[in-house]
Amino acid sequence: MNNGLRFQFFPRSQGINSQIKSVISCFEKEIDKIKSPKNNLSSNQVLEVIRPHLEAINFTVETGKSRLQKINIPVLFGFDNVIDKSFNADAVSEDGKIVIEVEAGRATENNQFFKDIFQACMMFEVEYLVIVVRNEYRGHKDFEIVYTFLETLYISNRLHLPLKGIVLIGY
């Protein structure tokens, strides 16, 4: 953790692929602008800093909170293949296989990371979830809290997720 950015791929028995490495690089490029607790940015502000880098690797990035600015990923389909249910994502890869969720204060205090995992598991054709959390928020070590949860989830082997992997990034 020489520059403030930390990341871990789960399951730990696998390494990251080139597309995941490209996502991590987007955050590495801007770590001085976003790192916590030095910078007290909201998740939307972090996303705004990272947006050009994600778009450069062909990700679609949420541009705001209105219905038209959000990214909807299908979850359920109805008659004639009409989308019945969808969940929102902060960013999604061009092929729809990688979803990114950027969290700030709510990551562990409101257990938002649990919701992120659940929703990614329900999203159609999503294979990887990238959860981005602060290293520290109000004295809580958010990265370590989420890391411990994911480590327990994967080591216990009691719950099998339909994802190929989860990347945890701490800023």
C-alpha positions in Angstrom: 0.0 0.0 0.0 2.7 2.5 -1.0 0.4 5.0 -2.7 -2.9 4.5 -0.8 -4.6 2.2 -3.3 -5.2 -1.4 -2.2 -6.9 -4.2 -4.1 -7.7 -7.9 -3.7 -9.3 -10.3 -6.0 -11.6 -13.1 -4.7 -11.3 -16.0 -4.8 -7.7 -15.6 -3.9 -6.8 -18.8 -5.6 -7.1 -17.0 -9.0 -5.3 -14.0 -10.4 -6.8 -11.0 -12.2 -7.3 -10.9 -16.0 -6.2 -8.0 -18.2 -9.7 -6.4 -18.2 -9.8 -6.3 -14.4 -6.2 -5.0 -14.3 -7.3 -2.1 -16.6 -10.1 -1.2 -14.2 -7.7 -1.2 -11.2 -5.3 1.1 -13.3 -8.1 3.6 -13.7 -8.1 4.1 -9.9 -4.3 4.0 -9.6 -4.0 6.9 -12.0 -6.1 9.2 -9.7 -5.3 7.9 -6.3 -3.9 11.2 -5.1 -7.2 12.9 -5.9 -9.4 10.3 -4.3 -7.6 8.6 -1.5 -9.1 8.5 2.0 -9.2 9.8 4.6 -7.2 12.7 3.0 -9.9 13.5 0.5 -13.4 13.4 1.8 -15.2 12.7 -1.5 -18.6 11.2 -2.0 -19.0 8.2 -4.2 -20.3 10.3 -7.0 -17.3 12.6 -6.8 -14.9 9.6 -6.9 -16.8 8.3 -9.9 -16.5 11.7 -11.6 -12.7 11.7 -11.2 -12.4 8.1 -12.5 -15.0 8.5 -15.3 -12.6 9.5 -18.2 -10.4 6.6 -17.5 -13.2 4.1 -17.3 -14.8 5.5 -20.5 -11.3 5.2 -22.2 -11.5 1.4 -21.6 -15.1 1.2 -23.0 -17.1 1.3 -19.7 -20.4 3.1 -19.5 -20.4 5.2 -16.4 -23.4 6.7 -14.5 -23.7 10.4 -15.1 -26.2 11.4 -12.4 -29.1 10.2 -10.3 -32.0 10.9 -12.7 -33.6 7.9 -14.3 -32.0 8.6 -17.7 -28.5 9.1 -16.2 -28.5 5.8 -14.4 -27.2 2.5 -15.8 -29.8 -0.3 -15.6 -28.7 -3.9 -15.8 -31.5 -6.5 -16.5 -32.4 -8.9 -13.7 -35.8 -10.4 -14.8 -37.4 -10.6 -18.2 -41.1 -10.8 -19.0 -43.2 -11.5 -22.0 -41.6 -10.8 -25.3 -38.2 -10.4 -23.5 -39.2 -7.1 -22.0 -37.2 -6.2 -19.0 -39.3 -6.7 -15.9 -36.7 -5.9 -13.2 -33.3 -4.2 -13.3 -30.8 -3.0 -10.8 -28.6 0.1 -11.2 -24.8 0.0 -11.4 -22.2 2.8 -11.2 -20.4 1.5 -14.3 -20.5 -1.5 -16.6 -18.1 -2.9 -19.2 -19.0 -2.8 -22.8 -19.7 -6.5 -22.9 -21.8 -6.3 -19.7 -19.6 -8.8 -17.8 -18.0 -6.4 -15.3 -20.0 -4.2 -12.9 -18.4 -1.5 -10.8 -19.9 -0.1 -7.5 -18.2 2.8 -5.9 -19.0 3.4 -2.2 -18.0 6.1 0.2 -19.5 6.5 3.7 -22.3 3.9 3.3 -20.0 1.0 2.4 -19.9 -0.6 5.8 -22.0 1.6 8.0 -25.2 0.8 6.1 -23.8 -2.5 4.8 -24.1 -1.3 1.2 -21.5 -3.7 0.1 -23.9 -6.6 0.9 -26.5 -5.1 -1.3 -23.9 -4.6 -4.1 -22.9 -8.3 -3.9 -26.5 -9.5 -4.0 -27.5 -7.2 -6.9 -24.5 -8.2 -9.0 -25.3 -11.8 -8.4 -28.8 -11.2 -9.8 -27.7 -9.2 -12.9 -28.0 -10.9 -16.3 -24.6 -12.1 -17.7 -22.5 -10.2 -15.1 -19.4 -12.2 -14.2 -17.3 -9.9 -12.1 -18.1 -7.3 -9.4 -15.7 -4.5 -8.6 -16.5 -3.0 -5.2 -14.6 0.2 -4.5 -14.6 1.4 -0.8 -12.6 3.9 1.3 -9.7 2.5 3.1 -10.9 4.5 6.1 -14.1 6.3 7.0 -14.8 8.0 10.3 -12.3 5.8 12.1 -13.6 2.6 10.5 -11.3 0.6 8.4 -13.8 -0.1 5.6 -11.4 -1.9 3.2 -10.4 -4.3 6.0 -14.0 -4.9 7.1 -15.2 -5.8 3.6 -12.0 -7.8 3.0 -12.6 -9.9 6.1 -16.2 -10.5 5.0 -15.2 -11.6 1.5 -12.3 -13.7 2.8 -14.7 -15.5 5.2 -17.3 -16.0 2.4 -14.8 -17.6 0.0 -12.8 -19.6 2.6 -15.9 -21.1 4.3 -17.2 -22.3 0.9 -20.7 -22.5 2.3 -22.2 -20.0 -0.1 -21.5 -20.2 -3.8 -21.9 -17.0 -5.8 -22.7 -17.1 -9.5 -19.8 -14.6 -10.2 -16.4 -15.6 -11.5 -14.9 -13.1 -9.0 -15.1 -10.0 -6.9 -12.5 -7.3 -6.8 -12.2 -5.2 -3.7 -10.5 -1.8 -4.2 -9.6 0.4 -1.3 -8.9 4.1 -1.9 
